[in-house]
Amino acid sequence: QVQLVESGGGLAQPGGSLTLSCAASISFFKDYTMGWYRRAPGKQRELVARIGSGGSTYYADSVKGRFTISRDNAKKTVYLQMNGLKFEDTAVYYCNYFPIRDAYWGQGTQVTVSS
């Protein structure tokens, strides 16, 4: 049973930081590319960042230089370090495989950037 559980969201001020975690109950976790996605109010879900099995990373232009994705294969956890938060980063953040596997969306974690 695949389960993805996101945590670490909350309220942050512009310019602030948050670190999100995604605990994954996935067999052979280390072999999969994992991604962080977000859905902002009134917008479609988008890919924020992804990390491959070998550690290669990709970032959306909107977060490049501010966010860092990482993984701990021993803990089967993916992280998203978010620095320099902006109002437009407000969204529900989810982790999932990359490419997406629709059956495995978790509840997500809310990130709100507000002064």
Stockholm file with secondary structure:
# STOCKHOLM 1.0

chainA/1-115         QVQLVESGGGLAQPGGSLTLSCAASISFFKDYTMGWYRRAPGKQRELVARIGSGGSTYYADSVKGRFTISRDNAKKTVYLQMNGLKFEDTAVYYCNYFPIRDAYWGQGTQVTVSS
#=GR chainA/1-115 SS CCEEEEECCEEECTTCCEEEEEEEECTTGGGSCEEEEEECTTSCCEEEEEECTTSCEEECTTTTTTEEEEEETTTTEEEEEECSCCGGGCEEEEEEESSCCGGGCCCCEEEEECC
#=GC SS_cons         CCEEEEECCEEECTTCCEEEEEEEECTTGGGSCEEEEEECTTSCCEEEEEECTTSCEEECTTTTTTEEEEEETTTTEEEEEECSCCGGGCEEEEEEESSCCGGGCCCCEEEEECC
//
